């Protein structure tokens, strides 16, 4: 069995799906969490990251372009959060039964990225009143329409999972996006409501929520602000 070390900040953020994959697969790994604190509360430009800075100075993050997360597999280094997730999913059997299912899983994961990018445009609106109206429209109209469109792209299958007969990376990504505790959206209820008319996606998120290893991790993981 290879040895695994995941280096990321003491956050959920871009490292959490990889941690879920380890936990659900029951594979041991070193969860190397880098400390950080704000010089000015809430101002990310003032972050103080001593371990991360030391790793950069020592050249230990070159493989990940001086960013985190970074995964080490028997000492070999891999960067980019989505590459790490796909690698682990393939290694642990969460990437489908064949190459077609793997592509369908990949497609559903990429769809979430598209939706996140659309949401960031709404979050980036500077005018307060315009932003408030856009946020209301996002959760009442835009997000439900996006999820309904994604629902139609889900391949036929036995359920409750999105592709094939077992949990995959796609199920975890959609759960993190719409239904996980402390998930992607601050408006958790609005996110969950967006899939009310999407039975395949809703069934998938409900099935993921019942995975014992994930339930245990969500109860015991470090409590971080994001």
LINZIWO-V197065 format. One line per field, one symbol per residue. psi: psi as a letter, one per 20 degrees, with the letter a starting at -180 (. if undefined). Layout:
psi: ???
//
This chain:
psi: pqpppoprrmrfciihhgggggghilpqqonoppqqqpgppioiijpomggghhgghijijhhkkkrqrpppokipqpaoghhgghgggghjkkkriahghghhggghghgggghghhhhhghiphpggggghhgghghhggghgghhghhiipqqririqhpbjrqrhgggghghghiqplbgphmhhhghhijhknhggghghhghiioghgggghhiqpori.
//
